[in-house]
């Protein structure tokens, strides 16, 4: 059985094809939940990954170009992937090889929301930008839409 996990990344990183890394997943107990409780844990894992992606995108920039919007890839990882506790109820899943066929969906910031977050980061700092992004939802895309997302 696969582990549904969420890979924090950026849109520009997806252009170069992410081939390894880490992801956030509900822990084994939470993966056993069904219905609304299970869906809530999955959504929380996606939100944690989105926060990690924001930090990576906004901290990792060199100032020569605006940071790329955050992206989160929903991915079905093999049960055999190494895992460690991230925070209570969630695990960090180590991904040694990403099979593109295991990608389920892609979640990306709305362009206006991301641009505003970048402006907030420059004016008020990273924490204020992360707070701004915490109030927004990511747009959902099917994996077949990735080529369209990567077009300028």
C-alpha positions in Angstrom: 0.0 0.0 0.0 1.3 3.5 -0.9 1.7 6.4 1.5 0.1 9.6 0.2 2.6 12.3 0.9 3.1 15.9 -0.1 6.4 17.2 -1.6 7.2 20.8 -0.8 8.9 22.4 -3.8 8.6 25.4 -6.2 7.3 25.8 -9.7 10.8 26.4 -11.1 12.1 23.3 -9.4 9.4 21.3 -11.2 10.8 22.5 -14.5 14.0 20.6 -13.8 12.1 17.5 -12.7 12.4 16.7 -9.0 14.0 13.3 -8.7 14.5 12.9 -4.9 13.9 14.7 -1.7 11.4 14.6 1.2 7.7 14.8 1.7 5.2 15.3 4.6 2.7 12.6 5.4 0.3 11.8 8.2 1.8 9.3 10.5 0.7 5.6 10.5 -2.0 6.2 13.1 -3.5 9.1 11.1 -3.3 7.2 7.8 -5.6 4.7 9.4 -8.3 7.3 9.9 -11.2 7.3 7.5 -13.8 9.9 6.4 -13.5 13.5 7.4 -10.9 12.8 10.0 -8.6 11.2 7.5 -9.2 14.0 4.9 -8.4 16.6 7.6 -5.1 14.9 8.3 -4.3 14.8 4.6 -5.1 18.5 4.3 -3.0 19.3 7.3 0.0 17.5 5.7 -0.5 19.5 2.5 -0.5 22.7 4.5 2.7 21.8 6.4 4.3 21.0 3.0 3.1 24.3 1.6 4.6 26.2 4.6 7.9 24.4 4.1 7.8 25.2 0.4 7.2 28.9 1.2 10.2 29.1 3.5 12.4 27.3 1.0 11.3 29.6 -1.8 11.5 32.9 0.1 14.7 32.1 2.0 16.6 30.5 -0.8 16.5 33.3 -3.3 19.6 35.2 -4.2 17.9 38.5 -5.2 18.7 38.3 -8.9 15.2 37.1 -9.8 11.9 36.9 -8.0 11.3 33.7 -6.1 9.4 31.0 -7.8 5.9 30.3 -6.5 5.6 27.4 -4.0 4.3 24.1 -5.3 3.2 21.0 -3.4 3.1 17.7 -5.3 0.8 15.0 -3.9 2.7 11.7 -4.4 2.0 8.1 -3.6 5.3 6.8 -2.0 6.1 3.2 -1.5 5.5 1.9 2.1 9.2 1.0 2.2 10.4 4.6 2.1 12.3 5.7 5.2 10.3 7.9 7.6 10.9 9.8 10.7 8.7 11.9 13.0 8.4 15.5 11.8 5.9 16.8 14.4 3.2 15.0 16.4 0.9 13.2 13.9 3.1 13.7 10.9 6.1 12.1 9.3 8.9 13.2 7.1 9.2 10.7 4.2 12.6 10.4 2.5 12.1 9.9 -1.3 15.1 8.4 -3.0 13.5 8.2 -6.4 10.4 9.9 -7.7 8.4 7.9 -10.1 6.5 10.4 -12.2 3.6 8.0 -12.5 3.1 8.2 -8.7 2.4 11.9 -8.9 -1.3 12.5 -8.1 -1.8 16.3 -8.3 0.0 19.6 -8.1 -0.9 22.5 -5.9 0.3 26.0 -6.7 -0.2 29.5 -5.4 -2.4 31.9 -7.3 0.0 34.3 -9.0 -1.5 37.4 -7.3 -1.2 35.8 -3.9 2.4 34.8 -4.4 3.4 38.2 -5.7 1.9 39.8 -2.7 3.7 37.4 -0.4 7.0 38.3 -2.0 6.3 42.0 -1.5 5.3 41.3 2.1 8.6 39.4 2.6 10.6 42.3 1.3 8.8 44.9 3.3 8.0 43.1 6.6 10.1 39.9 6.6 9.7 36.2 6.1 7.4 35.5 9.0 4.9 38.1 7.8 5.0 36.6 4.3 4.4 33.1 5.7 1.4 34.5 7.7 0.0 36.0 4.5 0.4 32.7 2.7 -1.1 30.8 5.6 -4.4 32.6 4.9 -4.5 31.5 1.2 -5.4 28.2 -0.5 -3.3 26.6 -3.2 -4.8 25.9 -6.6 -5.3 22.3 -7.6 -4.0 20.9 -10.9 -4.0 17.4 -12.3 -0.6 16.1 -13.1 -1.4 16.2 -16.9 -1.6 20.0 -16.5 2.1 20.3 -15.5 3.4 21.3 -19.0 0.8 24.1 -19.0 1.9 25.3 -15.6 5.5 25.5 -16.7 4.8 27.6 -19.7 5.8 31.3 -19.3 
